[in-house]
Amino acid sequence: MSITLTDQDKTTLRTAAYGAVSLLAAAGAAGSPHRIATDGSLALASATGLVGHVLAAKTKDINLNGKSVAELADHVLPALTAAMNLLNKQDLAEADNFRSTVIVAVEAATCTHQGEPSPTLADMIRKITAALDAA
């Protein structure tokens, strides 16, 4: 099946994936937000398939500005669900690829902590996973 993504669809995918990493960095501010962001972004850069090509594009179309974690979450969590919805309609394999890519990035971003993620990070991981699964 051939998948067709508009520029807006690609922006949604990038916003969702990089936004998930940004949410973790913002929620993990007591730890090392820079390490979280770096490890999560490196995981996204290793994506393959159509998702990998979309995430690797050098664009400035991602808006992850917010004055609080709540403002960022209001933008990112719906983008995660929208990304899954649009991929589920066109190609289930790419939808699975996107979901697993985001989950791997979340795991990479949070494995820098000794033991379990902090309660704050664990809660954000649950919210990210729920948004992915809401589609």
ChimeraX attribute file (.defattr): number of C-alpha atoms within 10 A of each C-alpha:
attribute: neighborCount
match mode: 1-to-1
recipient: residues
	/A:1	7
	/A:2	6
	/A:3	10
	/A:4	11
	/A:5	15
	/A:6	8
	/A:7	11
	/A:8	10
	/A:9	17
	/A:10	20
	/A:11	21
	/A:12	23
	/A:13	26
	/A:14	25
	/A:15	24
	/A:16	29
	/A:17	29
	/A:18	21
	/A:19	26
	/A:20	31
	/A:21	32
	/A:22	27
	/A:23	26
	/A:24	25
	/A:25	24
	/A:26	22
	/A:27	23
	/A:28	24
	/A:29	13
	/A:30	10
	/A:31	16
	/A:32	15
	/A:33	20
	/A:34	15
	/A:35	17
	/A:36	28
	/A:37	25
	/A:38	17
	/A:39	21
	/A:40	28
	/A:41	22
	/A:42	13
	/A:43	20
	/A:44	26
	/A:45	17
	/A:46	14
	/A:47	21
	/A:48	16
	/A:49	11
	/A:50	14
	/A:51	21
	/A:52	17
	/A:53	13
	/A:54	20
	/A:55	23
	/A:56	15
	/A:57	11
	/A:58	7
	/A:59	10
	/A:60	7
	/A:61	13
	/A:62	15
	/A:63	14
	/A:64	17
	/A:65	12
	/A:66	12
	/A:67	7
	/A:68	12
	/A:69	15
	/A:70	13
	/A:71	12
	/A:72	19
	/A:73	20
	/A:74	12
	/A:75	17
	/A:76	26
	/A:77	24
	/A:78	18
	/A:79	24
	/A:80	29
	/A:81	21
	/A:82	20
	/A:83	26
	/A:84	25
	/A:85	17
	/A:86	17
	/A:87	24
	/A:88	15
	/A:89	10
	/A:90	15
	/A:91	15
	/A:92	15
	/A:93	13
	/A:94	19
	/A:95	20
	/A:96	14
	/A:97	19
	/A:98	28
	/A:99	21
	/A:100	14
	/A:101	21
	/A:102	27
	/A:103	22
	/A:104	17
	/A:105	28
	/A:106	28
	/A:107	18
	/A:108	21
	/A:109	27
	/A:110	28
	/A:111	15
	/A:112	15
	/A:113	13
	/A:114	8
	/A:115	8
	/A:116	11
	/A:117	17
	/A:118	16
	/A:119	11
	/A:120	13
	/A:121	21
	/A:122	16
	/A:123	14
	/A:124	20
	/A:125	22
	/A:126	11
	/A:127	15
	/A:128	28
	/A:129	19
	/A:130	14
	/A:131	20
	/A:132	25
	/A:133	13
	/A:134	14
	/A:135	15
